[in-house]
């Protein structure tokens, strides 16, 4: 059985880096790794998921899963790929799993030749299946987590416009932010949807009560509650933003790289530098 949570020992020989949503942008990743001086013999790269779709080289990004220095969690795009590949039936839905996948950038699978189709089916898909939804790296003061969207229980539609207009009651207990001790399969198995699709936590940021600071990785918005008691710094992506945001221990780092616009980029952050910046700001 695949574990939903994976622990990775601290890196005692090199540095740990974290990358935002790749979405097939292998070329941009290579540029950033060169820029930060990434050393494959001792450094490691952790991905917040969404390796595929929308960008030009989804297969190239999936092939990173073979590299001993590359670690990733599952995002919603990986789940859509698996639902499509293994023909998951979606009851009470107006679209099939294939329609959902193609609508979100999955049409690249139809362009693969026979050899690439076989490579995807026999080697890469099993690697995607084996990905955890959450990783915890190291221990103590330098420990950090990696997830795709948010470590928050409850339905992702709890804070939707429809729910608010309808005055639908929501049990506050269902919006619990997890702590490090709660990152176990028994709990995570009941919250796959918020792990991969959630945007409720990010929407809780009160911009007027936050402060914007400049960091080596660019602009960072520190929310009214930057850290959550008991939860280590947690890198997440999923939502393209104009800059990084830190709220309730979640550091949102997706900058919409696949769009390749003047205000988008692919972030590759060095964990030790992030910790030093946060310590200085405190």
C-alpha positions in Angstrom: 0.0 0.0 0.0 1.3 3.5 -0.9 1.9 5.7 2.1 0.2 9.1 1.9 2.9 10.7 4.1 6.6 10.2 3.5 9.5 11.1 5.8 12.8 12.0 4.3 16.0 12.3 6.4 17.9 15.6 6.7 20.4 16.3 4.0 23.8 16.3 5.8 26.0 16.7 2.7 24.3 19.4 0.6 21.3 21.7 0.4 17.6 21.2 -0.1 15.7 23.2 -2.7 11.9 23.5 -3.3 10.3 24.2 -6.7 6.8 25.5 -7.5 4.3 23.9 -9.9 6.4 22.7 -12.9 3.5 22.1 -15.4 5.8 20.7 -18.0 8.3 23.6 -17.9 11.4 21.5 -17.8 13.4 24.1 -19.7 12.6 26.8 -17.0 13.6 24.4 -14.3 17.0 23.7 -15.9 17.6 27.5 -16.1 16.8 27.9 -12.4 18.9 25.0 -11.3 21.9 26.4 -13.1 21.2 29.8 -11.6 21.2 28.5 -8.0 24.2 26.3 -8.6 22.3 23.0 -8.0 24.7 20.1 -7.5 23.1 16.7 -8.3 25.7 14.8 -6.4 24.7 16.3 -3.0 21.7 18.6 -3.3 18.0 17.6 -3.5 15.0 19.2 -5.1 11.5 18.9 -3.7 8.5 19.5 -5.8 5.0 20.7 -4.6 3.4 18.6 -7.4 1.7 19.4 -10.7 4.6 18.2 -12.8 2.5 17.9 -15.9 0.0 19.7 -18.2 -0.1 23.2 -19.8 3.6 23.5 -20.4 5.7 22.1 -23.3 7.3 19.0 -21.8 5.2 17.0 -19.4 7.0 13.7 -20.2 10.3 15.4 -19.4 9.1 16.5 -16.0 7.7 13.0 -15.3 11.1 11.5 -16.1 12.5 13.5 -13.2 10.9 10.9 -11.0 13.7 8.6 -11.9 16.4 10.9 -10.5 17.7 10.1 -7.0 17.9 13.8 -6.2 14.3 14.6 -7.2 11.3 14.2 -4.8 7.7 15.2 -5.4 4.2 15.0 -3.9 1.1 14.4 -5.8 -0.9 17.4 -7.1 -4.4 17.5 -8.6 -2.9 17.2 -12.1 -1.2 13.9 -11.2 -4.5 12.7 -9.8 -6.3 13.7 -12.9 -3.7 11.8 -15.0 -4.2 8.7 -13.0 -8.0 8.9 -13.1 -7.7 9.2 -16.9 -5.2 6.5 -17.3 -7.0 4.0 -15.1 -10.4 4.9 -16.3 -11.9 6.1 -13.0 -15.7 6.4 -13.2 -16.9 9.8 -11.9 -20.5 9.3 -10.6 -22.8 12.3 -10.4 -20.5 14.3 -12.6 -21.3 16.1 -15.8 -17.9 15.3 -17.3 -15.8 12.2 -17.5 -12.3 11.8 -16.0 -10.9 12.2 -19.5 -12.8 15.4 -20.1 -11.6 16.8 -16.8 -8.0 15.9 -17.6 -8.1 17.3 -21.1 -9.8 20.5 -20.0 -6.9 21.1 -17.6 -4.1 20.6 -20.1 -3.9 16.9 -20.5 -4.1 16.7 -24.3 -0.3 16.1 -24.5 -1.0 12.4 -23.9 -2.6 12.2 -27.3 0.5 13.4 -29.0 2.8 10.7 -27.7 4.2 8.1 -30.1 4.0 4.4 -29.3 7.3 4.2 -27.5 6.4 7.2 -25.3 3.0 5.7 -24.6 4.6 2.5 -23.4 7.1 4.4 -21.3 4.3 6.4 -19.7 2.2 3.3 -19.0 4.9 0.8 -17.9 7.4 3.1 -16.1 6.2 6.6 -15.3 2.6 6.0 -14.2 3.6 3.5 -11.5 6.1 6.2 -10.2 3.2 8.7 -10.0 1.0 6.2 -8.2 3.8 5.8 -5.6 4.0 9.5 -4.8 2.9 10.6 -1.4 0.6 13.6 -0.8 2.7 15.0 2.0 6.4 14.9 2.7 8.3 15.8 5.9 12.0 16.5 5.5 14.5 16.6 8.4 13.7 17.2 12.0 14.0 19.8 14.7 14.1 23.5 13.9 15.0 23.0 10.2 12.2 20.5 9.5 9.8 21.4 6.7 6.8 19.9 4.9 5.9 19.8 1.3 2.3 19.4 0.0 0.4 20.6 -3.0 -2.5 22.8 -1.9 -3.3 23.0 1.9 -3.1 21.0 5.1 -6.7 21.8 6.1 -9.5 19.5 6.7 -13.1 19.9 5.4 -14.7 20.3 2.0 -13.0 22.6 -0.5 -16.4 24.1 -1.2 -17.0 25.3 2.4 -15.9 28.8 1.5 -17.3 29.0 -2.0 -19.4 32.0 -3.1 -22.4 29.7 -3.4 -22.0 28.4 0.2 -21.7 32.0 1.5 -24.7 33.3 -0.4 -26.8 30.3 0.7 -25.7 30.7 4.3 -24.7 27.1 4.5 -23.6 26.1 8.0 -20.0 24.9 8.3 -18.7 23.1 11.4 -15.6 25.1 12.4 -14.0 21.8 13.5 -14.0 20.7 9.8 -11.6 23.6 9.0 -8.8 22.3 11.2 -5.3 23.1 10.1 -3.1 20.0 10.7 -0.1 19.9 12.9 3.1 17.9 12.3 1.8 15.2 14.6 -1.4 14.8 12.6 0.4 14.1 9.3 -0.5 10.4 9.3 -2.2 8.2 6.8 -5.4 7.7 8.9 -6.1 11.5 8.8 -4.7 12.3 5.4 -6.8 9.6 3.7 -10.0 11.5 4.7 -8.8 14.8 3.1 -7.4 14.0 -0.3 -9.5 16.7 -2.0 -8.3 19.6 0.1 -4.7 18.3 -0.1 -4.8 18.6 -3.9 -7.5 21.2 -4.7 -8.0 23.4 -1.6 -7.7 27.2 -1.7 -9.6 28.1 1.4 -6.6 28.8 3.6 -5.0 31.2 1.1 -8.3 33.1 0.9 -8.1 33.8 4.7 -5.2 36.1 4.3 -6.1 39.7 5.3 -4.0 41.8 3.0 -4.6 45.0 5.0 -3.2 43.3 8.1 -0.3 41.8 6.3 3.1 43.2 5.4 5.1 42.8 2.2 8.8 42.2 2.4 11.5 41.6 -0.2 13.5 38.3 0.0 16.1 36.6 -2.2 13.2 34.7 -3.8 11.2 37.8 -4.5 8.2 39.6 -2.8 6.7 37.8 0.2 3.5 38.7 1.9 3.5 37.9 5.6 -0.1 37.4 6.7 -1.8 38.4 9.9 -0.9 34.9 11.2 2.2 33.7 9.4 2.8 30.6 11.4 0.5 27.9 12.8 1.4 26.4 16.2 2.7 22.9 15.9 3.0 23.0 12.1 6.5 23.3 10.5 7.1 25.5 7.5 5.1 23.9 4.7 5.7 24.6 1.0 2.7 24.5 -1.2 1.7 25.6 -4.7 -1.5 25.0 -6.7 -2.6 28.7 -6.9 -0.6 31.0 -9.2 0.2 34.2 -7.4 2.0 37.5 -8.1 4.3 36.8 -5.2 4.9 34.4 -2.4 2.5 34.4 0.6 3.1 32.9 4.1 -0.1 32.1 6.2 -0.5 29.6 9.0 2.9 28.0 8.2 1.9 27.5 4.5 4.3 29.2 2.1 2.6 29.6 -1.3 5.2 29.5 -4.0 3.4 28.9 -7.3 4.1 31.8 -9.7 2.3 30.5 -12.8 5.4 29.4 -14.7 3.5 27.8 -17.5 2.0 31.1 -18.5 5.4 32.5 -19.4 4.3 36.0 -19.0 6.2 39.1 -17.8 4.9 38.7 -14.2 5.3 34.9 -14.0 8.2 32.7 -13.1 9.3 29.3 -11.8 10.5 29.6 -8.2 13.3 27.5 -6.9 14.0 28.3 -3.3 16.8 27.2 -1.0 15.3 26.0 2.3 18.1 27.3 4.5 17.9 30.7 2.9 14.1 30.8 3.5 14.6 29.9 7.1 17.3 32.6 7.5 15.0 35.2 5.9 12.1 34.3 8.2 14.3 34.4 11.3 15.6 37.8 10.3 12.0 39.1 9.8 11.0 37.9 13.2 
